[in-house]
C-alpha cells in the first residue's frame, strides 16, 4: 500500500518538477512538492491509518498556505 501511495505521489511530482523548472524557481518547486506530499499523506493517515484528526493539521496547512503565498507573491 505504501509503495502505491509513493508511486501516486511520484507520478505528480516528477513531471511537475521537469516541466515546472522552466517556469518556476527551485524554492517554488520545493514548496509545491511539500504541498503535494501533505495533500496525499494527510488523507491517507486519517482515512486508512485511522490517525486522529488534530488541530495541528489545520495549523500546518495554514503555514503551508502562508509559504505558498510568500513564494509566489512576486510572480505573475
PDB file of N, CA, C, O and CB in Angstrom:
ATOM      1  N   UNK A   1       0.825  -1.194   0.000  1.00  0.00           N
ATOM      2  CA  UNK A   1       0.000   0.000   0.000  1.00  0.00           C
ATOM      3  C   UNK A   1       0.873   1.263   0.000  1.00  0.00           C
ATOM      4  O   UNK A   1       0.598   2.223  -0.720  1.00  0.00           O
ATOM      5  CB  UNK A   1      -0.940  -0.005   1.214  1.00  0.00           C
ATOM      6  N   UNK A   2       1.919   1.241   0.815  1.00  0.00           N
ATOM      7  CA  UNK A   2       2.766   2.436   0.895  1.00  0.00           C
ATOM      8  C   UNK A   2       3.483   2.694  -0.428  1.00  0.00           C
ATOM      9  O   UNK A   2       3.694   3.847  -0.803  1.00  0.00           O
ATOM     10  CB  UNK A   2       3.794   2.290   2.028  1.00  0.00           C
ATOM     11  N   UNK A   3       3.858   1.632  -1.133  1.00  0.00           N
ATOM     12  CA  UNK A   3       4.511   1.821  -2.435  1.00  0.00           C
ATOM     13  C   UNK A   3       3.537   2.388  -3.458  1.00  0.00           C
ATOM     14  O   UNK A   3       3.927   3.169  -4.326  1.00  0.00           O
ATOM     15  CB  UNK A   3       5.090   0.494  -2.945  1.00  0.00           C
ATOM     16  N   UNK A   4       2.290   2.003  -3.359  1.00  0.00           N
ATOM     17  CA  UNK A   4       1.275   2.556  -4.253  1.00  0.00           C
ATOM     18  C   UNK A   4       1.073   4.043  -4.021  1.00  0.00           C
ATOM     19  O   UNK A   4       0.925   4.813  -4.970  1.00  0.00           O
ATOM     20  CB  UNK A   4      -0.042   1.823  -4.071  1.00  0.00           C
ATOM     21  N   UNK A   5       1.068   4.440  -2.771  1.00  0.00           N
ATOM     22  CA  UNK A   5       0.924   5.864  -2.449  1.00  0.00           C
ATOM     23  C   UNK A   5       2.146   6.634  -2.919  1.00  0.00           C
ATOM     24  O   UNK A   5       2.020   7.728  -3.470  1.00  0.00           O
ATOM     25  CB  UNK A   5       0.714   6.066  -0.934  1.00  0.00           C
ATOM     26  N   UNK A   6       3.332   6.066  -2.702  1.00  0.00           N
ATOM     27  CA  UNK A   6       4.562   6.727  -3.153  1.00  0.00           C
ATOM     28  C   UNK A   6       4.563   6.863  -4.671  1.00  0.00           C
ATOM     29  O   UNK A   6       4.986   7.892  -5.197  1.00  0.00           O
ATOM     30  CB  UNK A   6       5.811   5.941  -2.684  1.00  0.00           C
ATOM     31  N   UNK A   7       4.098   5.848  -5.378  1.00  0.00           N
ATOM     32  CA  UNK A   7       4.026   5.910  -6.836  1.00  0.00           C
ATOM     33  C   UNK A   7       3.050   7.000  -7.273  1.00  0.00           C
ATOM     34  O   UNK A   7       3.348   7.774  -8.183  1.00  0.00           O
ATOM     35  CB  UNK A   7       3.602   4.546  -7.417  1.00  0.00           C
ATOM     36  N   UNK A   8       1.894   7.060  -6.632  1.00  0.00           N
ATOM     37  CA  UNK A   8       0.889   8.087  -6.943  1.00  0.00           C
ATOM     38  C   UNK A   8       1.486   9.485  -6.764  1.00  0.00           C
ATOM     39  O   UNK A   8       1.305  10.356  -7.615  1.00  0.00           O
ATOM     40  CB  UNK A   8      -0.364   7.918  -6.041  1.00  0.00           C
ATOM     41  N   UNK A   9       2.185   9.688  -5.675  1.00  0.00           N
ATOM     42  CA  UNK A   9       2.820  10.980  -5.413  1.00  0.00           C
ATOM     43  C   UNK A   9       3.923  11.254  -6.439  1.00  0.00           C
ATOM     44  O   UNK A   9       4.043  12.371  -6.942  1.00  0.00           O
ATOM     45  CB  UNK A   9       3.399  11.017  -3.982  1.00  0.00           C
ATOM     46  N   UNK A  10       4.716  10.243  -6.741  1.00  0.00           N
ATOM     47  CA  UNK A  10       5.826  10.367  -7.686  1.00  0.00           C
ATOM     48  C   UNK A  10       5.325  10.750  -9.074  1.00  0.00           C
ATOM     49  O   UNK A  10       5.962  11.545  -9.766  1.00  0.00           O
ATOM     50  CB  UNK A  10       6.617   9.057  -7.756  1.00  0.00           C
ATOM     51  N   UNK A  11       4.195  10.195  -9.482  1.00  0.00           N
ATOM     52  CA  UNK A  11       3.644  10.489 -10.799  1.00  0.00           C
ATOM     53  C   UNK A  11       3.275  11.956 -10.957  1.00  0.00           C
ATOM     54  O   UNK A  11       3.280  12.483 -12.070  1.00  0.00           O
ATOM     55  CB  UNK A  11       2.432   9.629 -11.055  1.00  0.00           C
ATOM     56  N   UNK A  12       2.954  12.616  -9.853  1.00  0.00           N
ATOM     57  CA  UNK A  12       2.661  14.049  -9.903  1.00  0.00           C
ATOM     58  C   UNK A  12       3.926  14.896  -9.805  1.00  0.00           C
ATOM     59  O   UNK A  12       4.048  15.909 -10.494  1.00  0.00           O
ATOM     60  CB  UNK A  12       1.705  14.426  -8.783  1.00  0.00           C
ATOM     61  N   UNK A  13       4.859  14.492  -8.963  1.00  0.00           N
ATOM     62  CA  UNK A  13       5.998  15.347  -8.669  1.00  0.00           C
ATOM     63  C   UNK A  13       7.047  15.386  -9.773  1.00  0.00           C
ATOM     64  O   UNK A  13       7.551  16.464 -10.090  1.00  0.00           O
ATOM     65  CB  UNK A  13       6.634  14.898  -7.409  1.00  0.00           C
ATOM     66  N   UNK A  14       7.385  14.265 -10.357  1.00  0.00           N
ATOM     67  CA  UNK A  14       8.458  14.260 -11.356  1.00  0.00           C
ATOM     68  C   UNK A  14       8.090  15.087 -12.581  1.00  0.00           C
ATOM     69  O   UNK A  14       8.884  15.938 -12.986  1.00  0.00           O
ATOM     70  CB  UNK A  14       8.780  12.830 -11.776  1.00  0.00           C
ATOM     71  N   UNK A  15       6.925  14.879 -13.191  1.00  0.00           N
ATOM     72  CA  UNK A  15       6.578  15.745 -14.335  1.00  0.00           C
ATOM     73  C   UNK A  15       6.456  17.213 -13.928  1.00  0.00           C
ATOM     74  O   UNK A  15       6.836  18.106 -14.685  1.00  0.00           O
ATOM     75  CB  UNK A  15       5.264  15.280 -14.969  1.00  0.00           C
ATOM     76  N   UNK A  16       5.926  17.456 -12.737  1.00  0.00           N
ATOM     77  CA  UNK A  16       5.793  18.838 -12.272  1.00  0.00           C
ATOM     78  C   UNK A  16       7.158  19.491 -12.122  1.00  0.00           C
ATOM     79  O   UNK A  16       7.325  20.658 -12.477  1.00  0.00           O
ATOM     80  CB  UNK A  16       5.036  18.889 -10.938  1.00  0.00           C
ATOM     81  N   UNK A  17       8.127  18.767 -11.608  1.00  0.00           N
ATOM     82  CA  UNK A  17       9.473  19.328 -11.451  1.00  0.00           C
ATOM     83  C   UNK A  17      10.161  19.538 -12.783  1.00  0.00           C
ATOM     84  O   UNK A  17      10.824  20.556 -12.980  1.00  0.00           O
ATOM     85  CB  UNK A  17      10.320  18.426 -10.581  1.00  0.00           C
ATOM     86  N   UNK A  18      10.018  18.595 -13.701  1.00  0.00           N
ATOM     87  CA  UNK A  18      10.676  18.735 -15.008  1.00  0.00           C
ATOM     88  C   UNK A  18      10.052  19.855 -15.830  1.00  0.00           C
ATOM     89  O   UNK A  18      10.762  20.656 -16.438  1.00  0.00           O
ATOM     90  CB  UNK A  18      10.601  17.420 -15.786  1.00  0.00           C
ATOM     91  N   UNK A  19       8.747  19.908 -15.845  1.00  0.00           N
ATOM     92  CA  UNK A  19       8.053  20.951 -16.608  1.00  0.00           C
ATOM     93  C   UNK A  19       8.146  22.279 -15.870  1.00  0.00           C
ATOM     94  O   UNK A  19       8.370  23.328 -16.473  1.00  0.00           O
ATOM     95  CB  UNK A  19       6.570  20.569 -16.848  1.00  0.00           C
ATOM     96  N   UNK A  20       7.969  22.213 -14.564  1.00  0.00           N
ATOM     97  CA  UNK A  20       7.907  23.431 -13.768  1.00  0.00           C
ATOM     98  C   UNK A  20       9.199  24.207 -13.686  1.00  0.00           C
ATOM     99  O   UNK A  20       9.172  25.427 -13.527  1.00  0.00           O
ATOM    100  CB  UNK A  20       7.474  23.101 -12.416  1.00  0.00           C
ATOM    101  N   UNK A  21      10.339  23.529 -13.789  1.00  0.00           N
ATOM    102  CA  UNK A  21      11.608  24.245 -13.653  1.00  0.00           C
ATOM    103  C   UNK A  21      11.835  25.233 -14.790  1.00  0.00           C
ATOM    104  O   UNK A  21      12.662  26.136 -14.662  1.00  0.00           O
ATOM    105  CB  UNK A  21      12.759  23.260 -13.595  1.00  0.00           C
ATOM    106  N   UNK A  22      11.127  25.080 -15.888  1.00  0.00           N
ATOM    107  CA  UNK A  22      11.240  26.053 -16.966  1.00  0.00           C
ATOM    108  C   UNK A  22      10.448  27.319 -16.657  1.00  0.00           C
ATOM    109  O   UNK A  22      10.686  28.365 -17.261  1.00  0.00           O
ATOM    110  CB  UNK A  22      10.761  25.444 -18.277  1.00  0.00           C
ATOM    111  N   UNK A  23       9.495  27.225 -15.705  1.00  0.00           N
ATOM    112  CA  UNK A  23       8.623  28.352 -15.383  1.00  0.00           C
ATOM    113  C   UNK A  23       8.831  28.855 -13.967  1.00  0.00           C
ATOM    114  O   UNK A  23       8.798  30.061 -13.725  1.00  0.00           O
ATOM    115  CB  UNK A  23       7.179  27.961 -15.573  1.00  0.00           C
ATOM    116  N   UNK A  24       9.046  27.940 -13.028  1.00  0.00           N
ATOM    117  CA  UNK A  24       9.139  28.281 -11.613  1.00  0.00           C
ATOM    118  C   UNK A  24      10.568  28.177 -11.114  1.00  0.00           C
ATOM    119  O   UNK A  24      11.410  27.519 -11.725  1.00  0.00           O
ATOM    120  CB  UNK A  24       8.235  27.380 -10.789  1.00  0.00           C
ATOM    121  N   UNK A  25      10.829  28.839  -9.989  1.00  0.00           N
ATOM    122  CA  UNK A  25      12.154  28.741  -9.378  1.00  0.00           C
ATOM    123  C   UNK A  25      12.237  27.471  -8.525  1.00  0.00           C
ATOM    124  O   UNK A  25      11.224  26.840  -8.223  1.00  0.00           O
ATOM    125  CB  UNK A  25      12.460  30.001  -8.516  1.00  0.00           C
ATOM    126  N   UNK A  26      13.440  27.123  -8.155  1.00  0.00           N
ATOM    127  CA  UNK A  26      13.653  25.933  -7.339  1.00  0.00           C
ATOM    128  C   UNK A  26      12.936  26.020  -5.983  1.00  0.00           C
ATOM    129  O   UNK A  26      12.317  25.036  -5.580  1.00  0.00           O
ATOM    130  CB  UNK A  26      15.143  25.720  -7.122  1.00  0.00           C
ATOM    131  N   UNK A  27      12.990  27.154  -5.257  1.00  0.00           N
ATOM    132  CA  UNK A  27      12.234  27.238  -3.989  1.00  0.00           C
ATOM    133  C   UNK A  27      10.726  27.089  -4.189  1.00  0.00           C
ATOM    134  O   UNK A  27      10.048  26.486  -3.357  1.00  0.00           O
ATOM    135  CB  UNK A  27      12.521  28.568  -3.301  1.00  0.00           C
ATOM    136  N   UNK A  28      10.205  27.630  -5.274  1.00  0.00           N
ATOM    137  CA  UNK A  28       8.776  27.486  -5.545  1.00  0.00           C
ATOM    138  C   UNK A  28       8.414  26.025  -5.785  1.00  0.00           C
ATOM    139  O   UNK A  28       7.387  25.547  -5.303  1.00  0.00           O
ATOM    140  CB  UNK A  28       8.371  28.336  -6.754  1.00  0.00           C
ATOM    141  N   UNK A  29       9.256  25.321  -6.527  1.00  0.00           N
ATOM    142  CA  UNK A  29       9.005  23.899  -6.771  1.00  0.00           C
ATOM    143  C   UNK A  29       9.062  23.093  -5.482  1.00  0.00           C
ATOM    144  O   UNK A  29       8.289  22.151  -5.310  1.00  0.00           O
ATOM    145  CB  UNK A  29      10.014  23.347  -7.771  1.00  0.00           C
ATOM    146  N   UNK A  30       9.965  23.448  -4.577  1.00  0.00           N
ATOM    147  CA  UNK A  30      10.084  22.721  -3.310  1.00  0.00           C
ATOM    148  C   UNK A  30       8.831  22.919  -2.468  1.00  0.00           C
ATOM    149  O   UNK A  30       8.338  21.966  -1.865  1.00  0.00           O
ATOM    150  CB  UNK A  30      11.332  23.186  -2.528  1.00  0.00           C
ATOM    151  N   UNK A  31       8.315  24.120  -2.417  1.00  0.00           N
ATOM    152  CA  UNK A  31       7.080  24.367  -1.662  1.00  0.00           C
ATOM    153  C   UNK A  31       5.931  23.575  -2.274  1.00  0.00           C
ATOM    154  O   UNK A  31       5.139  22.974  -1.548  1.00  0.00           O
ATOM    155  CB  UNK A  31       6.738  25.881  -1.638  1.00  0.00           C
ATOM    156  N   UNK A  32       5.831  23.566  -3.587  1.00  0.00           N
ATOM    157  CA  UNK A  32       4.776  22.786  -4.241  1.00  0.00           C
ATOM    158  C   UNK A  32       4.927  21.296  -3.944  1.00  0.00           C
ATOM    159  O   UNK A  32       3.932  20.595  -3.761  1.00  0.00           O
ATOM    160  CB  UNK A  32       4.798  23.024  -5.757  1.00  0.00           C
ATOM    161  N   UNK A  33       6.162  20.814  -3.896  1.00  0.00           N
ATOM    162  CA  UNK A  33       6.403  19.407  -3.579  1.00  0.00           C
ATOM    163  C   UNK A  33       5.885  19.082  -2.181  1.00  0.00           C
ATOM    164  O   UNK A  33       5.261  18.041  -1.975  1.00  0.00           O
ATOM    165  CB  UNK A  33       7.908  19.075  -3.684  1.00  0.00           C
ATOM    166  N   UNK A  34       6.139  19.963  -1.227  1.00  0.00           N
ATOM    167  CA  UNK A  34       5.660  19.721   0.138  1.00  0.00           C
ATOM    168  C   UNK A  34       4.135  19.748   0.207  1.00  0.00           C
ATOM    169  O   UNK A  34       3.531  18.952   0.926  1.00  0.00           O
ATOM    170  CB  UNK A  34       6.244  20.763   1.098  1.00  0.00           C
ATOM    171  N   UNK A  35       3.521  20.647  -0.529  1.00  0.00           N
ATOM    172  CA  UNK A  35       2.053  20.717  -0.551  1.00  0.00           C
ATOM    173  C   UNK A  35       1.469  19.440  -1.148  1.00  0.00           C
ATOM    174  O   UNK A  35       0.495  18.899  -0.625  1.00  0.00           O
ATOM    175  CB  UNK A  35       1.577  21.950  -1.357  1.00  0.00           C
ATOM    176  N   UNK A  36       2.054  18.961  -2.231  1.00  0.00           N
ATOM    177  CA  UNK A  36       1.583  17.723  -2.858  1.00  0.00           C
ATOM    178  C   UNK A  36       1.754  16.552  -1.898  1.00  0.00           C
ATOM    179  O   UNK A  36       0.846  15.737  -1.740  1.00  0.00           O
ATOM    180  CB  UNK A  36       2.343  17.452  -4.177  1.00  0.00           C
ATOM    181  N   UNK A  37       2.917  16.469  -1.259  1.00  0.00           N
ATOM    182  CA  UNK A  37       3.190  15.376  -0.326  1.00  0.00           C
ATOM    183  C   UNK A  37       2.163  15.349   0.790  1.00  0.00           C
ATOM    184  O   UNK A  37       1.603  14.295   1.092  1.00  0.00           O
ATOM    185  CB  UNK A  37       4.596  15.507   0.258  1.00  0.00           C
ATOM    186  N   UNK A  38       1.912  16.485   1.402  1.00  0.00           N
ATOM    187  CA  UNK A  38       0.955  16.510   2.507  1.00  0.00           C
ATOM    188  C   UNK A  38      -0.484  16.340   2.030  1.00  0.00           C
ATOM    189  O   UNK A  38      -1.325  15.829   2.768  1.00  0.00           O
ATOM    190  CB  UNK A  38       1.087  17.808   3.277  1.00  0.00           C
ATOM    191  N   UNK A  39      -0.769  16.762   0.813  1.00  0.00           N
ATOM    192  CA  UNK A  39      -2.118  16.549   0.271  1.00  0.00           C
ATOM    193  C   UNK A  39      -2.418  15.073   0.074  1.00  0.00           C
ATOM    194  O   UNK A  39      -3.573  14.654   0.153  1.00  0.00           O
ATOM    195  CB  UNK A  39      -2.279  17.287  -1.053  1.00  0.00           C
ATOM    196  N   UNK A  40      -1.383  14.287  -0.181  1.00  0.00           N
ATOM    197  CA  UNK A  40      -1.555  12.846  -0.333  1.00  0.00           C
ATOM    198  C   UNK A  40      -1.480  12.149   1.028  1.00  0.00           C
ATOM    199  O   UNK A  40      -2.275  11.253   1.311  1.00  0.00           O
ATOM    200  CB  UNK A  40      -0.489  12.274  -1.288  1.00  0.00           C
ATOM    201  N   UNK A  41      -0.531  12.556   1.863  1.00  0.00           N
ATOM    202  CA  UNK A  41      -0.276  11.845   3.105  1.00  0.00           C
ATOM    203  C   UNK A  41      -1.345  12.064   4.167  1.00  0.00           C
ATOM    204  O   UNK A  41      -1.730  11.110   4.843  1.00  0.00           O
ATOM    205  CB  UNK A  41       1.045  12.255   3.647  1.00  0.00           C
ATOM    206  N   UNK A  42      -1.831  13.276   4.335  1.00  0.00           N
ATOM    207  CA  UNK A  42      -2.796  13.553   5.412  1.00  0.00           C
ATOM    208  C   UNK A  42      -4.095  12.768   5.226  1.00  0.00           C
ATOM    209  O   UNK A  42      -4.549  12.142   6.183  1.00  0.00           O
ATOM    210  CB  UNK A  42      -3.106  15.055   5.474  1.00  0.00           C
ATOM    211  N   UNK A  43      -4.717  12.768   4.039  1.00  0.00           N
ATOM    212  CA  UNK A  43      -5.914  11.917   3.895  1.00  0.00           C
ATOM    213  C   UNK A  43      -5.611  10.429   4.115  1.00  0.00           C
ATOM    214  O   UNK A  43      -6.417   9.708   4.702  1.00  0.00           O
ATOM    215  CB  UNK A  43      -6.523  12.110   2.506  1.00  0.00           C
ATOM    216  N   UNK A  44      -4.447   9.976   3.640  1.00  0.00           N
ATOM    217  CA  UNK A  44      -4.051   8.586   3.874  1.00  0.00           C
ATOM    218  C   UNK A  44      -3.935   8.304   5.368  1.00  0.00           C
ATOM    219  O   UNK A  44      -4.423   7.280   5.846  1.00  0.00           O
ATOM    220  CB  UNK A  44      -2.717   8.278   3.171  1.00  0.00           C
ATOM    221  N   UNK A  45      -3.301   9.194   6.097  1.00  0.00           N
ATOM    222  CA  UNK A  45      -3.125   8.996   7.540  1.00  0.00           C
ATOM    223  C   UNK A  45      -4.465   8.994   8.271  1.00  0.00           C
ATOM    224  O   UNK A  45      -4.664   8.216   9.203  1.00  0.00           O
ATOM    225  CB  UNK A  45      -2.217  10.086   8.120  1.00  0.00           C
ATOM    226  N   UNK A  46      -5.371   9.852   7.854  1.00  0.00           N
ATOM    227  CA  UNK A  46      -6.661   9.953   8.544  1.00  0.00           C
ATOM    228  C   UNK A  46      -7.582   8.793   8.178  1.00  0.00           C
ATOM    229  O   UNK A  46      -8.149   8.154   9.064  1.00  0.00           O
ATOM    230  CB  UNK A  46      -7.340  11.282   8.207  1.00  0.00           C
ATOM    231  N   UNK A  47      -7.736   8.517   6.899  1.00  0.00           N
ATOM    232  CA  UNK A  47      -8.734   7.538   6.472  1.00  0.00           C
ATOM    233  C   UNK A  47      -8.240   6.094   6.487  1.00  0.00           C
ATOM    234  O   UNK A  47      -8.997   5.189   6.839  1.00  0.00           O
ATOM    235  CB  UNK A  47      -9.201   7.877   5.099  1.00  0.00           C
ATOM    236  N   UNK A  48      -7.001   5.869   6.117  1.00  0.00           N
ATOM    237  CA  UNK A  48      -6.507   4.496   6.059  1.00  0.00           C
ATOM    238  C   UNK A  48      -5.830   4.068   7.355  1.00  0.00           C
ATOM    239  O   UNK A  48      -6.082   2.976   7.864  1.00  0.00           O
ATOM    240  CB  UNK A  48      -5.540   4.344   4.907  1.00  0.00           C
ATOM    241  N   UNK A  49      -4.975   4.930   7.882  1.00  0.00           N
ATOM    242  CA  UNK A  49      -4.238   4.580   9.095  1.00  0.00           C
ATOM    243  C   UNK A  49      -5.013   4.940  10.370  1.00  0.00           C
ATOM    244  O   UNK A  49      -4.559   4.657  11.479  1.00  0.00           O
ATOM    245  CB  UNK A  49      -2.886   5.283   9.098  1.00  0.00           C
ATOM    246  N   UNK A  50      -6.171   5.558  10.206  1.00  0.00           N
ATOM    247  CA  UNK A  50      -7.049   5.926  11.326  1.00  0.00           C
ATOM    248  C   UNK A  50      -6.366   6.849  12.339  1.00  0.00           C
ATOM    249  O   UNK A  50      -6.594   6.742  13.544  1.00  0.00           O
ATOM    250  CB  UNK A  50      -7.532   4.670  12.033  1.00  0.00           C
ATOM    251  N   UNK A  51      -5.524   7.759  11.833  1.00  0.00           N
ATOM    252  CA  UNK A  51      -4.893   8.750  12.707  1.00  0.00           C
ATOM    253  C   UNK A  51      -5.963   9.721  13.186  1.00  0.00           C
ATOM    254  O   UNK A  51      -6.897  10.053  12.456  1.00  0.00           O
ATOM    255  CB  UNK A  51      -3.738   9.510  11.970  1.00  0.00           C
ATOM    256  N   UNK A  52      -5.810  10.154  14.392  1.00  0.00           N
ATOM    257  CA  UNK A  52      -6.766  11.093  14.978  1.00  0.00           C
ATOM    258  C   UNK A  52      -6.586  12.469  14.326  1.00  0.00           C
ATOM    259  O   UNK A  52      -5.467  12.969  14.208  1.00  0.00           O
ATOM    260  CB  UNK A  52      -6.580  11.183  16.529  1.00  0.00           C
ATOM    261  N   UNK A  53      -7.693  13.067  13.910  1.00  0.00           N
ATOM    262  CA  UNK A  53      -7.655  14.401  13.322  1.00  0.00           C
ATOM    263  C   UNK A  53      -7.402  15.409  14.435  1.00  0.00           C
ATOM    264  O   UNK A  53      -8.146  15.463  15.414  1.00  0.00           O
ATOM    265  CB  UNK A  53      -8.981  14.726  12.559  1.00  0.00           C
ATOM    266  N   UNK A  54      -6.352  16.204  14.281  1.00  0.00           N
ATOM    267  CA  UNK A  54      -5.966  17.161  15.317  1.00  0.00           C
ATOM    268  C   UNK A  54      -5.944  18.569  14.742  1.00  0.00           C
ATOM    269  O   UNK A  54      -5.856  18.765  13.530  1.00  0.00           O
ATOM    270  CB  UNK A  54      -4.588  16.801  15.913  1.00  0.00           C
ATOM    271  N   UNK A  55      -6.024  19.542  15.638  1.00  0.00           N
ATOM    272  CA  UNK A  55      -5.929  20.937  15.231  1.00  0.00           C
ATOM    273  C   UNK A  55      -4.570  21.231  14.611  1.00  0.00           C
ATOM    274  O   UNK A  55      -4.445  22.160  13.813  1.00  0.00           O
ATOM    275  CB  UNK A  55      -6.175  21.859  16.424  1.00  0.00           C
ATOM    276  N   UNK A  56      -3.556  20.457  14.963  1.00  0.00           N
ATOM    277  CA  UNK A  56      -2.221  20.666  14.402  1.00  0.00           C
ATOM    278  C   UNK A  56      -2.228  20.541  12.881  1.00  0.00           C
ATOM    279  O   UNK A  56      -1.452  21.217  12.206  1.00  0.00           O
ATOM    280  CB  UNK A  56      -1.233  19.667  15.002  1.00  0.00           C
ATOM    281  N   UNK A  57      -3.088  19.691  12.334  1.00  0.00           N
ATOM    282  CA  UNK A  57      -3.193  19.562  10.882  1.00  0.00           C
ATOM    283  C   UNK A  57      -3.642  20.876  10.250  1.00  0.00           C
ATOM    284  O   UNK A  57      -3.128  21.283   9.207  1.00  0.00           O
ATOM    285  CB  UNK A  57      -4.170  18.437  10.512  1.00  0.00           C
ATOM    286  N   UNK A  58      -4.592  21.524  10.884  1.00  0.00           N
ATOM    287  CA  UNK A  58      -5.082  22.813  10.384  1.00  0.00           C
ATOM    288  C   UNK A  58      -3.984  23.861  10.438  1.00  0.00           C
ATOM    289  O   UNK A  58      -3.780  24.593   9.469  1.00  0.00           O
ATOM    290  CB  UNK A  58      -6.300  23.283  11.194  1.00  0.00           C
ATOM    291  N   UNK A  59      -3.275  23.943  11.558  1.00  0.00           N
ATOM    292  CA  UNK A  59      -2.216  24.945  11.703  1.00  0.00           C
ATOM    293  C   UNK A  59      -1.090  24.684  10.696  1.00  0.00           C
ATOM    294  O   UNK A  59      -0.548  25.626  10.118  1.00  0.00           O
ATOM    295  CB  UNK A  59      -1.657  24.940  13.149  1.00  0.00           C
ATOM    296  N   UNK A  60      -0.741  23.428  10.487  1.00  0.00           N
ATOM    297  CA  UNK A  60       0.287  23.089   9.494  1.00  0.00           C
ATOM    298  C   UNK A  60      -0.179  23.487   8.096  1.00  0.00           C
ATOM    299  O   UNK A  60       0.606  24.012   7.307  1.00  0.00           O
ATOM    300  CB  UNK A  60       0.617  21.575   9.539  1.00  0.00           C
ATOM    301  N   UNK A  61      -1.445  23.242   7.787  1.00  0.00           N
ATOM    302  CA  UNK A  61      -1.987  23.614   6.479  1.00  0.00           C
ATOM    303  C   UNK A  61      -1.953  25.133   6.297  1.00  0.00           C
ATOM    304  O   UNK A  61      -1.635  25.624   5.214  1.00  0.00           O
ATOM    305  CB  UNK A  61      -3.431  23.088   6.322  1.00  0.00           C
ATOM    306  N   UNK A  62      -2.277  25.867   7.349  1.00  0.00           N
ATOM    307  CA  UNK A  62      -2.223  27.329   7.258  1.00  0.00           C
ATOM    308  C   UNK A  62      -0.791  27.826   7.060  1.00  0.00           C
ATOM    309  O   UNK A  62      -0.567  28.799   6.340  1.00  0.00           O
ATOM    310  CB  UNK A  62      -2.825  27.960   8.518  1.00  0.00           C
ATOM    311  N   UNK A  63       0.165  27.171   7.687  1.00  0.00           N
ATOM    312  CA  UNK A  63       1.569  27.526   7.470  1.00  0.00           C
ATOM    313  C   UNK A  63       1.971  27.274   6.026  1.00  0.00           C
ATOM    314  O   UNK A  63       2.714  28.062   5.441  1.00  0.00           O
ATOM    315  CB  UNK A  63       2.479  26.733   8.417  1.00  0.00           C
ATOM    316  N   UNK A  64       1.486  26.180   5.448  1.00  0.00           N
ATOM    317  CA  UNK A  64       1.784  25.896   4.042  1.00  0.00           C
ATOM    318  C   UNK A  64       1.137  26.921   3.116  1.00  0.00           C
ATOM    319  O   UNK A  64       1.733  27.326   2.118  1.00  0.00           O
ATOM    320  CB  UNK A  64       1.310  24.489   3.673  1.00  0.00           C
ATOM    321  N   UNK A  65      -0.074  27.335   3.445  1.00  0.00           N
ATOM    322  CA  UNK A  65      -0.729  28.375   2.645  1.00  0.00           C
ATOM    323  C   UNK A  65       0.109  29.654   2.698  1.00  0.00           C
ATOM    324  O   UNK A  65       0.291  30.329   1.685  1.00  0.00           O
ATOM    325  CB  UNK A  65      -2.183  28.645   3.158  1.00  0.00           C
ATOM    326  N   UNK A  66       0.614  29.977   3.885  1.00  0.00           N
ATOM    327  CA  UNK A  66       1.488  31.141   4.018  1.00  0.00           C
ATOM    328  C   UNK A  66       2.763  30.987   3.217  1.00  0.00           C
ATOM    329  O   UNK A  66       3.209  31.934   2.568  1.00  0.00           O
ATOM    330  CB  UNK A  66       1.827  31.379   5.471  1.00  0.00           C
ATOM    331  N   UNK A  67       3.356  29.800   3.255  1.00  0.00           N
ATOM    332  CA  UNK A  67       4.585  29.553   2.492  1.00  0.00           C
ATOM    333  C   UNK A  67       4.331  29.700   0.997  1.00  0.00           C
ATOM    334  O   UNK A  67       5.137  30.296   0.282  1.00  0.00           O
ATOM    335  CB  UNK A  67       5.139  28.150   2.798  1.00  0.00           C
ATOM    336  N   UNK A  68       3.224  29.164   0.531  1.00  0.00           N
ATOM    337  CA  UNK A  68       2.877  29.305  -0.892  1.00  0.00           C
ATOM    338  C   UNK A  68       2.676  30.775  -1.241  1.00  0.00           C
ATOM    339  O   UNK A  68       3.141  31.242  -2.281  1.00  0.00           O
ATOM    340  CB  UNK A  68       1.598  28.494  -1.231  1.00  0.00           C
ATOM    341  N   UNK A  69       1.986  31.499  -0.373  1.00  0.00           N
ATOM    342  CA  UNK A  69       1.762  32.927  -0.615  1.00  0.00           C
ATOM    343  C   UNK A  69       3.092  33.672  -0.756  1.00  0.00           C
ATOM    344  O   UNK A  69       3.289  34.409  -1.723  1.00  0.00           O
ATOM    345  CB  UNK A  69       0.927  33.541   0.528  1.00  0.00           C
ATOM    346  N   UNK A  70       4.001  33.486   0.196  1.00  0.00           N
ATOM    347  CA  UNK A  70       5.251  34.222   0.180  1.00  0.00           C
ATOM    348  C   UNK A  70       6.162  33.802  -0.970  1.00  0.00           C
ATOM    349  O   UNK A  70       6.928  34.625  -1.471  1.00  0.00           O
ATOM    350  CB  UNK A  70       5.965  34.040   1.490  1.00  0.00           C
ATOM    351  N   UNK A  71       6.100  32.568  -1.389  1.00  0.00           N
ATOM    352  CA  UNK A  71       6.935  32.121  -2.508  1.00  0.00           C
ATOM    353  C   UNK A  71       6.429  32.641  -3.856  1.00  0.00           C
ATOM    354  O   UNK A  71       7.215  32.861  -4.777  1.00  0.00           O
ATOM    355  CB  UNK A  71       6.992  30.602  -2.535  1.00  0.00           C
ATOM    356  N   UNK A  72       5.119  32.833  -3.963  1.00  0.00           N
ATOM    357  CA  UNK A  72       4.534  33.197  -5.255  1.00  0.00           C
ATOM    358  C   UNK A  72       4.030  34.619  -5.333  1.00  0.00           C
ATOM    359  O   UNK A  72       3.494  35.004  -6.373  1.00  0.00           O
ATOM    360  CB  UNK A  72       3.421  32.281  -5.569  1.00  0.00           C
ATOM    361  N   UNK A  73       4.168  35.412  -4.307  1.00  0.00           N
ATOM    362  CA  UNK A  73       3.567  36.745  -4.314  1.00  0.00           C
ATOM    363  C   UNK A  73       4.188  37.712  -5.305  1.00  0.00           C
ATOM    364  O   UNK A  73       3.521  38.654  -5.734  1.00  0.00           O
ATOM    365  CB  UNK A  73       3.656  37.328  -2.962  1.00  0.00           C
ATOM    366  N   UNK A  74       5.435  37.512  -5.678  1.00  0.00           N
ATOM    367  CA  UNK A  74       6.080  38.422  -6.627  1.00  0.00           C
ATOM    368  C   UNK A  74       5.948  38.007  -8.071  1.00  0.00           C
ATOM    369  O   UNK A  74       6.327  38.763  -8.966  1.00  0.00           O
ATOM    370  CB  UNK A  74       7.512  38.547  -6.299  1.00  0.00           C
ATOM    371  N   UNK A  75       5.415  36.813  -8.323  1.00  0.00           N
ATOM    372  CA  UNK A  75       5.321  36.322  -9.699  1.00  0.00           C
ATOM    373  C   UNK A  75       3.937  36.563 -10.265  1.00  0.00           C
ATOM    374  O   UNK A  75       2.941  36.588  -9.543  1.00  0.00           O
ATOM    375  CB  UNK A  75       5.660  34.835  -9.765  1.00  0.00           C
ATOM    376  N   UNK A  76       3.900  36.741 -11.590  1.00  0.00           N
ATOM    377  CA  UNK A  76       2.596  36.912 -12.229  1.00  0.00           C
ATOM    378  C   UNK A  76       2.585  36.310 -13.590  1.00  0.00           C
ATOM    379  O   UNK A  76       1.566  36.360 -14.278  1.00  0.00           O
ATOM    380  CB  UNK A  76       2.222  38.363 -12.315  1.00  0.00           C
TER     381      UNK A  76
END
